[in-house]
Amino acid sequence: MIDDEPDVIYTTRKVLEINGFRVDSYTDPTLALSNFRPGLYDLLLLDIKMPKINGFDLYQKIREIDSNVKICFLTASELFYEEYRRLEAHPRLDKQYFIQKPIRSAELIRQLSKISDSQ
């Protein structure tokens, strides 16, 4: 999980761990990118609005390293999905990969479990 807000990281991490997910978290996207290794993660959660590297740019850089990892965006705005689709950076990326903040714990787990189980 990569989000520049420590409180979001803390809360989300606790919810995920309680529900059986193993979580690495970073508040600095450049540090997360430098530590990223292909094949290490099944799923990434990226905040969109972050300093240094925004979530869309981080997505592109990670895709160059690992084209198989599933990636979801955390956003406070549904408009980012439409912006991203216009970029056509990833034609298979569906709206389910955009998780709107704030989100209830049960809904987050439901969405991530569904994504984790999908091809």
NUROTI-398104 format. One record per atom (N, C-alpha, C): residue in three letters; x, y, z. Coordinates in steps of 0.05 Angstrom, whole numbers, plus 5000, padded with zeros to 4 digits. Layout:
! NUROTI-398104
ALAXYZ;...
//
This chain:
! NUROTI-398104
MET501749775000;MET500050005000;MET501850255000;ILE501150444983;ILE502650684981;ILE500750924982;ASP501051075004;ASP499351315008;ASP500951505025;ASP500851765018;ASP502551955032;ASP501352045059;GLU498951945065;GLU497652015091;GLU498051785111;PRO499751825131;PRO500351615151;PRO497851505165;ASP495851675170;ASP493451575183;ASP491851395165;VAL491751445139;VAL490351265120;VAL491851005119;ILE494551015118;ILE496150765118;ILE495550605143;TYR495650725166;TYR495350585191;TYR492650445193;THR490550595187;THR487850485189;THR487350265169;THR488050315144;THR487650115123;THR489249865128;ARG491749905136;ARG493449675142;ARG492249495163;LYS491249625185;LYS490049465207;LYS487649305196;VAL485949435181;VAL483549295170;VAL484449065153;LEU486449105135;LEU487248895117;LEU488548665133;GLU490248725152;GLU491648515167;GLU489648355184;ILE487648475196;ILE485648335211;ILE484148145193;ASN483948205167;ASN482448045148;ASN484247855132;GLY486747815142;GLY488447605130;GLY490347695109;PHE490447955102;PHE492248055083;PHE494948105096;ARG497148045082;ARG499848135091;ARG500348395077;VAL501248595092;VAL501448875081;VAL504148995086;ASP505349095065;ASP507649275066;ASP506449555060;SER507449755073;SER506350025068;SER508550225066;TYR508050425050;TYR509950645046;TYR508450915044;THR509551115056;THR508451385054;THR509951545033;ASP512151445023;ASP513851575003;ASP513851404978;PRO512551504956;PRO512451344932;PRO515151284919;THR517051464922;THR519751404910;THR521151174925;LEU520751174952;LEU521950954968;LEU520550684961;ALA517950694958;ALA516450454950;ALA517350354923;LEU517750524904;LEU518750444878;LEU521550324879;SER523250444894;SER526050344896;SER526150074910;ASN524150014927;ASN524049754940;ASN522349544926;PHE520949624905;PHE519149444891;PHE520749224876;ARG519848974879;ARG521148754865;ARG518948594850;PRO519548524825;PRO517548364810;PRO516948104823;GLY514348034822;GLY513447774833;GLY513147764863;LEU513847984877;LEU513647984906;LEU510748034916;TYR509248184901;TYR506548264910;TYR504448164891;ASP502148104902;ASP499848024887;ASP498148264879;LEU498048464897;LEU496248694894;LEU497448934907;LEU497249164893;LEU498249414903;LEU495849614906;LEU495949764927;LEU493949984930;LEU495550244928;LEU494950414909;LEU496350664904;LEU494450894908;ASP495251084925;ASP493851344926;ASP494451484900;ILE492651644890;ILE493151794865;ILE494652054870;LYS493652214889;LYS494952464895;LYS497152434916;MET499652434906;MET501952414924;MET504152594914;PRO505852694932;PRO508052854924;PRO510252684911;LYS511952804896;LYS514152674882;LYS513252514858;ILE511652314862;ILE510552144840;ILE507552104846;ASN505852184827;ASN503052124831;ASN502451834825;GLY500151744833;GLY499351464830;GLY499451364801;PHE498551534782;PHE498551454754;PHE501451404744;ASP503251594751;ASP506051564742;ASP507351324756;LEU506751284781;LEU507851054796;LEU506850794783;TYR504350794776;TYR503150564762;TYR504750484737;GLN505350694721;GLN506850644696;GLN509650534702;LYS510950644722;LYS513650554729;LYS513650264740;ILE511650204756;ILE511449924766;ILE510749734744;ARG509049814725;ARG508349634702;ARG510849574686;GLU512749744684;GLU515249694670;GLU516949474684;ILE516549454710;ILE518049254726;ILE516548994728;ASP513849004731;ASP512248774735;ASP509548814722;SER509148674700;SER506648714685;SER504348544696;ASN504848374715;ASN502848184725;ASN501548274751;VAL502748444767;VAL501648524793;VAL498948674788;LYS497048614805;LYS494448754804;LYS494849014819;ILE493649234808;ILE494049494820;ILE491349634822;CYS490749734846;CYS488349894851;CYS489150174859;PHE487550364851;PHE487950634859;PHE486050714881;LEU487050854901;LEU485450974922;LEU485051264915;THR482551354915;THR482051634907;THR479651744922;ALA479751994927;ALA477452134939;ALA475552234918;SER476152194893;SER474552294871;SER474152084849;GLU471652054841;GLU470951874819;GLU471951984792;LEU472452244791;LEU473352364766;LEU476052264756;PHE477652164775;PHE480252064767;PHE480051814748;TYR477951654752;TYR477651424735;TYR477251514706;GLU475551714702;GLU475051814675;GLU477651934663;GLU479152084679;GLU481652204670;GLU483551984661;TYR483751774677;TYR485551554671;TYR484751414646;ARG482251364643;ARG481251224618;ARG481851384593;ARG481751644595;ARG482451814572;ARG485351784564;LEU487051734584;LEU489951694578;LEU490451434563;GLU488551254565;GLU488750994552;GLU491350854559;ALA492250894583;ALA494750774592;ALA494450474597;HIS492150384603;HIS491650104608;HIS488750034600;PRO488349944576;PRO485649904566;PRO484049704582;ARG485349514596;ARG483849314612;ARG483049414639;LEU483949644647;LEU483549744674;LEU480549824677;ASP479149684693;ASP476349724697;ASP475849904721;LYS473450014723;LYS472750184746;LYS473050054773;GLN472849784774;GLN473249644799;GLN475949684811;TYR477949774795;TYR480649814805;TYR481050094816;PHE478850244818;PHE478850514831;PHE477150494856;ILE478350524879;ILE476950504904;ILE476750784916;GLN474250864920;GLN473751134929;GLN474051154959;LYS475651354968;LYS475951414997;LYS473851615005;PRO472951615029;PRO473251405049;PRO471551165041;ILE472350925051;ILE470950685045;ILE470550525071;ARG468350405074;ARG467850235097;ARG469649985096;SER470449895119;SER472249665120;SER471249425106;ALA468749355111;ALA467549115098;ALA467549135068;GLU466949375058;GLU466849415029;GLU469649405017;LEU471649515031;LEU474349495021;LEU475249205019;ILE474749045039;ILE475448765039;ILE473948615017;ARG471448675013;ARG469848544992;ARG471048604965;GLN471648864960;GLN472848944934;GLN475548814929;LEU477248824949;LEU479948714946;LEU479948414943;SER478248284957;SER477947994954;SER477047914926;LYS475148064916;LYS474148024888;LYS476448064868;ILE477948274871;ILE480148334853;ILE482348124856;SER483048054880;SER485047854885;SER484347584872;ASP481847514872;ASP480947264861;ASP480647264830;SER480647504818;SER480247524789;SER482847474774;GLN482547414749;GLN484947374732;GLN486047644725;
//
